[in-house]
Amino acid sequence: MMKKISRYFIFTLFQKIYCQLIVPSQRYLHTVTLIDNKLYIIGGQYLTDISLETIGKEFICLDISIPFNTLELFWQNLTNINKVPPHIGAASAENGANLFLYGGISINDDEKDLIYMFDTRSNSWITINVIGETKKAFLTSVDYEGKMYLFGGKYKLNDKVSNDMLIFDTISLSLSSGSLINAPSMRFDYGAVLLPNQTIVYLGGSIINNEALPLNEVYLYDTIEDSWSVKTTSGYVPSRRSAFSAVLYNQKIIIFGGKGTTNFTALYELDITNFDWYIPKISGEIQNPRYWHKANVIGKYMVISFGCCYDRSIESDILLLDISNDYEYVWTTYFEPLLPSSLPGELPTQAAETSLQPNSPPSVLSPIMATSITIFLLVIIFTYSCKWHKVIKDMPTIPAYKIIRKSR
């Protein structure tokens, strides 16, 4: 076991040394996509549109297969292979080893195509041309079984807010439309979470005048039946909000941040079994709220990436909330992934035990072999003892005086 742990940390150290140590630009309105234990982050801006030219072009990656401290992040710089023009407000999804990037707003709308695909195996970008293009931004993509569900958002040319449901099939590379019957009102900057029953929950958001929407109602889109329904929530209903993050963990939707929130109003959870809102107990160093950030559930953590507007001199670009204990969430700075069951070139413990099944286990073989050897040795000793006894018995008796004389 100690040998496996030692090899694991040597492998971890090698990974850290191999990655380029860079300090990425602070950003919001970016995309974050989790593929094969790596967070791929692209696009965004910060404070002024001028920064879009630089930040929007950056393409960075964080390896989450190894432990890390948020106070010392090891980013991999992929900007030199980025083929996507600087942009904000795009949506992303994954399918296998591929990252799909939809929509968004660029400095020059004519420069950016609607959909890009990044192959993480070959580190290459591909532009995808689809029929029935609809360019939208500031929406939350939910991906399931190779499909991106793209509800609402803003049309990038005239800033009109929509409430249509676009569905992009990442396998057939085609666009289709979902039902609008009983659909929510037009909105953008909302939260969206996919439930285990393949239903998407939509929460809050903003309307055309940037007014935040309430969370006393949530809207459900059934991806199987292509139908909408609404649920009234109860309990400690959060204040109106937009530009927040939402994730699902243990039958609960956890939301964080949003415009206008404070340290005391930033974190809520919605129990999806009864649609009651709760304020979870929190410990650790309480983090200031953000908005236009992104969040992912990775292992036992809610991992929050960048956003607006935090003080980088005292806060990390990455926030970690340990949500493994339903009774108390903990803000932490240390990320610890599960140890791999085996390392490259090492036989897994279970496989090693299975390979010994045809024979007796070592714990059984050792006593048997020891007993057999002991009996064998006793037999040999007994046999030779008998022979020597017989030899001595058959020897003639010689008087003592003859022995003395002979010795002289």
Residue, then its C-alpha position, 0 to 999 in steps of 0.5 A: m500500500m505504501k509503495k502504491i501511495s509513493r508511486y502515486f505522489i511521484f506521478t503527481l509531482f511529475q504532472k505538476i512539473y510538466c504543466q506550464l506554470i502560468v497566471p491566467s487572466q481574471r475573467y467572467l462570461h467564460t465557459v468551463t468544460l470537464i473532460d477526462n479529469k481536466l477543466y477546459i476554460i476558454g473565452g470571457q472578459y473582465l471589467t472592460d471590453i478592451s480586455l476581451e481581445t486578450i482574455g477572450k483568446e486565452f485557452i487554459c486547462l486545469d488537471i483535477s486528477i491530482p491533488f491541488n491547493t487553490l492558493e497554488l494552481f498549476w494551469q496548462n496553457l493551450t492558447n497557442i492551439n486556440k482557433v476560436p476568436p475572442h468571445i464572451g457568453a458562449a455555451s459549452a458541452e462535452n461528448g466523449a473526448n470532444l468539447f463543443l462550443y456554441g454561440g457567444i458574442s465576439i468583437n466582430d460577429d462575422e469572425k466567429d462561427l456558430i459551433y466549434m469542436f475541440d478534440t482533446r486527443s489530437n488538440s485540434w479545433i474543427t468548425i462545424n457548419v449546421i443548417g438553421e443557424t441561430k446565434k444566441a449568447f448568455l445561456t446555460s447549456v445542458d448536455y445529455e446523451g450527445k445533445m446540447y439543450l440551449f434554452g433562451g438567451k440573447y440573440k447576438l445581433n439585436d440583443k433580443v431575449s428569447n425563450d426558444m429551445l434549440i437542441f444541437d445533436t453533437i453526433s449527427l451535427s444537426l439543430s432542431s427545436g423543442s416545444l414552446i408549449n408552457a415554456p418559461s418566459m424569455r430569459f437569460d443568465y439563468g441556472a439549469v440542472l439535469l435531474p436523474n429522470q432526464t428532466i432539466v430544471y430552469l431557475g431564475g435569470s434576467i429579462i430584457n431590462n436586466e431585472a432578476l426573476p424570482l425563484n418561487e417557481v422553477y420550470l421543468y423540461d422533460t427531454i424524453e416527452d419534449s414537454w414543459s411543466v412548472k413547480t412552485t417552491s416553498g421554504y426559505v425561498p432565495s431572493r431574485r437573482s441572475a448570473f448564478s451557478a447551479v449544480l445537482y448533488n444528492q437529490k439537491i440543487i445547490i445554487f451559489g452567488g448571483k448579482g446582488t447577493t451577499n455572504f449571507t444570501a449566496l448559498y441555498e439548496l433546493d430539495i428536488t423531492n419536495f421542492d423546498w428551499y433550505i439554507p445549508k449550514i456552512s463552515g470554513e472561511i466563508q467566501n464572497p459571492r460571485y456572478w457570471h462564474k461557472a460551477n462543476v461537481i467533481g467528486k465531493y466538491m462544488v468547484i467554482s471557476f473565476g467570475c465577477c467581481y472578487d479581489r484576486s489579491i486575497e481570493s483564488d480564481i478557484l473556490l472549493l465547497d466540500i458538499s459530501n456532508d449533507y448536514e454541513y458544507v465546508w469551504t476549503t482550499y485543498f482538493e483531494p481526488l480519489l486515489p486511483s485503484s491502480l497505477p499504470g503498469e501495476l496490477p489492481t488489487q482485486a485482479a491480483e486476488t482473483s488470479l490467485q483463486p485457482n490455487s490456495p491463498p498464500s495465507v492458507l498455503s503457508p501453514i500447510m507447507a510449514t507443517s509438511i516440512t516439519i513432519f518431513l524433517l521429523v520423519i528424517i530425524f526419526t529414521y536416521s535416529c533409528k538407523w544409528h540406534k541399530v548401528i550402535k546396538d549391533m557393534p561388538t562390546i570391547p573391554a575397557y582395558k583393550i581400548i586403553r591398550k589400543s590407544r597407546 
